[in-house]
Amino acid sequence: MLPGGGRMEIDMNIYDIAKLSGVSIATVSRVVNGSPKVSGQTKEKVLAVMEEYNYTPNVFARGLGLGSMQTIGIICPDVSDAYMARAVAFLERRLKEYGYDCILYCSGHRQERKEEAVDLLMKKQIDALVLVGSTYTGYGDDESSSTEYIEKAAEKIPVFLINGRISGSNIYSVYNRDEEASYEAVSGLLRAGRKRVLFLTDSSSYSVSQKMKGYERALQDYSLPVLEELKLCMDNRIHLVRDILLSRSTLEYDSVFATDDALAVGAVKYAHAKGLKIPEDLSIIGYNNSEYSVCCEPELTTIDNTSEKLCNLTIDNIMKLLKGEEVPAEVPVKCMIVKRCTTDF
């Protein structure tokens, strides 16, 4: 209290109230919503802090109650990307089931654009923010990458990451076990007698780093060297991949593990151009189980990253959190190998 009995006029948010009260953000939300799950003592403590700091609950704190904007912000790097487009479609469909709208912003991969996207959506009074893709983890090509802008946003509203991990208060991550999936896939190639596995990728994101770990661990467990010459990074364009592989005529490999299906289709086209038999001469594995995997001939063995499951878990957890329920900060999800015609294991 101020001298004379006036109350403090400080710009507070639910994050601050939770910290001052010594409780979780979900508990503050329960108090605001009048949930019976909060003990009388805890409720009194939270209400006392709210009164002391003249705190008026915002739309997040009110959850699904009167005054919510019923809008979720979604940011992805590029909606023309097949994985991103599918994820956004799943998210929008599930949000409609709950009576929510969404605002979509494509940020690209540059740090300043990502920060700009978050800042823009924060001004729209959204109830929660969803970031699609591991580019938002601060891990990648951009040396200026940082997650500070995400942590700052999480002080005001909950932030959810799909296929990325950031530790922090009010940040929730649902992600694939990419290292485990990659290890199993590459191990399958090695068990089938392959000795030189080409690792093909288009970025250095957090997700790719996990796939790389699985690739390297499989080679090590089979007492094979990890060769830098067998790691290639290039733009994710099918004909470009084909042409680059054709230009590397001296590079020897008997199999390809690609971190995206389109990259793998480029490898299939390379094999056709070279007159190689698939999978006898060259085994190929893609990633994402996208439409690309069944549009090529032969159809592609790939890893299903269960993107729909990631999106469903994210939306369900958003709605639980906005109701004042507890949700886990991290939810790892297992991938599955879909065996088709480009492998013989």
Secondary structure by P-SEA (a helix, b strand, c coil): cccccccccccccaaaaaaaacccaaaaaaaaaccccccaaaaaaaaaaaaaacccccccccccccccccbbbbbccccccaaaaaaaaaaaaaaaaabbbbbbbbbcccaaaaaaaaaaaaaacccbbbbcccccccccccccccaaaaaaaaacbbbbbcccccccccbbbbbcaaaaaaaaaaaaaaaacccbbbbbbccccaaaaaaaaaaaaaaaaacccccccccccccccaaaaaaaaaaaccccccbbbbccaaaaaaaaaaaaaacccccccbbbbbcccccccccccccccccccaaaaaaaaaaaaaaaaaabbbbbcbbbbbbbbbbcccccc
